[in-house]
Amino acid sequence: MTGLPPLPAPASLGDSVLAALAGLPDPTGTDVTERFEDALGRAFGRRYAVAVSSGTTALHAALSAVGVGPGDEVLLPALTVIMSAQPVVQLGAIPVFVDSDPETLDLDYADAAAKVTFRTRAIVPVHLWGRMGDPARLRAFAAEHGLLVVEDAAQAAGTTRAGIPAGAVGAAGCFSTKDGKILWSGEGGFVLCDDPDVAAHLRAVRGHWLTPPPGGRPQERLGLAGRMPVLSAALAHANLARLPALLERRRAQTARLLDALAPARGLVPLRPGPEESWNHYAPLLRIDLPHPRAFAEHLAATGVPSSTGSFRLVPCDTRPMFTTGRAPCPGTARILDRTLAIVLTERDDEHVLERYAATITREAAAWRP
Ligand SMILES: *Cc1c(COP(=O)(O)O)cnc(C)c1O
């Protein structure tokens, strides 16, 4: 394996945190965060960015800001983590899980249409593994049924499709900066939007409604303890400056690993969709071996981390707190049982990737469950 692009400017992280630290304690905490938000708006091409404490908070604040409330139904893919659905429940709304197409990983729009009712208010597409569905199709579906679009783009910073960045398809785009995402800051998140009223609601709700929208009074309603900590904002800002180089490195890591796995038995790389410029969040392979989920779990035990093997990702509609008596989503189960989504970090160098490739190749050849 030839060299990867080097880790970009690691010293900038320390410098940024030290500079922010010099201004602490600052009960208003606004300067560092505001500069980060300005930079986010420019980087992602949306008018407003509001930094929050996590990706889950980003979704909660965004759904609240677009008006989702008690009794509303919200469509979202079963192909996701529980954090996509939790804010829906916390707002008193009802998550309605939609299947995904095993060929494209995009939403199964026939299933989505069948699940629309007069209560359906919003749809939350989730760009899992950084893969983004067709934005034109999503917008057309939302327009046809009068739904708001709030994207869970937690894993998709840097992905675009048909020229539209993840997080810029609908009313609000939600991101996480938890460690493990490409743009990380320990903990944190942010919401992107273009509507000033949505932005004002986001700023109010993230901090106990202390800074109300124009015309409102402070703390006339409840909000969240959802601000982004100053040091996380400083880290996230430094990482935003590194983002193009981090994306280039992730692309190279994924390409190297998939190249090295080309001869491996029973493993077929998944390719991005038409006009999709994928951030390469996780190298994705279809496992054409018997008992594929057990194979992913076996790999995790042998030192190759993955979504299903390490984190036991299952269709969200099968989690005990979300089971509704509806039929489970078969396409989603098929995708999750058969997809090896390898977990990478920016620090994974040639040696780590070589070890992953060697382990996967050896274990696939020997796999006789
Ligand atoms: C990480 C993640 C979240 C939640 O983000 P947190 O910052 O951990 O709250 C939500 N959705 C997806 C798809 C994620 O990957």
The ligand as an ORCA input file, in Angstrom:
! r2SCAN-3c Opt
* xyz 0 1
  C     -24.206     10.167     15.606
  C     -25.554     10.130     15.016
  C     -26.660     10.741     15.629
  C     -26.628     11.329     17.005
  O     -25.619     12.226     17.247
  P     -25.136     12.450     18.772
  O     -24.216     13.606     18.652
  O     -24.490     11.196     19.218
  O     -26.353     12.780     19.570
  C     -27.878     10.734     14.963
  N     -28.004     10.147     13.766
  C     -26.988      9.540     13.156
  C     -27.189      8.929     11.812
  C     -25.725      9.491     13.770
  O     -24.714      8.866     13.159
*
